[in-house]
């Protein structure tokens, strides 16, 4: 079953992708081409950091896989077999799904395998000899090779897709439909291609095949040049889309998602009557905030975490100063535009500030019983607000309402959570308390879980980016 109608309903099924060997092949000369600001330490990002993310998800979503077993799972002699989709001792959870494992499943079909290999080889301009090498691999080896770019003997055939760790961007579940992405950057084309095959052919999505939505370029787009081509471009990534209520979808216009794509999404969703409202948030097309989920995410029905530079208070103050000096900046780097489109109505509703929109969602779409509150990145204190937004303080995954996953390096944001009566606890300590039965995933509330993040944060994506929810409970 596929269904997501909020950002905060109890998470029951999610798609992730553990850091593969391709992430360890990012070299300084290609880092920016492959959308990385820096190179990361693969060994540490796996064992010391990402594995805690997997264990945390499993403890909440598929407890029997890990409860009472963590000491055995993490023995050095086991070589992380539990976390590797290509290992016989992989956890094989049907609640916490890895894209590499899903891909290896569909590659068992020989006809489909040949089609996928031929298509990817065409995409990557492989030679016929390279294509034959890939066809000789078994499904598990092949899935790993198509993602990492390397053969089992470590020979590289083509570039890795190191951004596959950020599964949020491959698609978004909108009620019982799935919107597939159309990436803005060349470095993400292959992962988008792989994702489409998985969604169309894996048994997990069998009941959803007729509810997959793809957004295409305009007819004759390939003939356009220059400004006309830029204006008509269609790109979208899942970090710019949030299913905040069963009737309301948020879409960001950003560095990675274009206005023309948003128009097409609105038309498709309204035509299919998937949602009643689409709220569009235009943010500056800057690397600092590449998607709207780097600016804000939801914690509870009445609580959001937000980057203060986009806050009502700071923007009002900026407006006052500009009026005082009779001066208005063009293309203000922190200016936003917010419009809400309602199916059947021609005129959109305009919101002046982001907090106004989020408050409307909390109070009117989710029927919050308390006033809406905002927790600001770095507690809205310079320079911590900017520093911690850069390391994903606003990019949190809600495992259930009020229980969210963030990064341990964002200390001032954690202090802001504590001021709002949240328990702040490191992932390792939480898992230990789960193992000792001091705490329970079923009863824990109002908690910020902090992942170790020295390497993960350098990859420029938080727990929201590293997860694609496909099943959540309804928020009642």
Secondary structure, DSSP 8 states (H G I E B T S, - for coil): --BB--SSS-EEEEEE----GGGGG--GGGTTTTT-SS---HHHIIIIIIHHHHHHHHHHH-GGGTTTTHHHHT-GGGTTGGG-TTSTT----SSEEEHHHHHHHHTTSHHHHHHHHHHHHHHTT--HHHHHHHHTS-HHHHHHHHHHSB-TT--BSS---GGGG-GGGGEEEEBTEEEE-B-SSGGGHHHHHHHHHHHHHSGGGGGGGGGEE-----TTGGG--HHHHHHH---B-GGGEEEEETTEEEEEESSSS-HHHHHHHHHHHHHHT--SEEEEEE----GGGSSGGGTEEEEETTEEEE-GGGSHHHHHHHHHHHHHTT---TT-TT--EEEEEETT-SS-EEESSHHHHHHHIIIIIS--SS--EEEEGGGG-TTHHHHHHHTTTT--EEEETTEEEEETT-HHHHHHHHHTT-EEEEHHHHHHHHHTTSS-TTT--SEEEEE--TTGGGGS--TTTT-EEEEE----
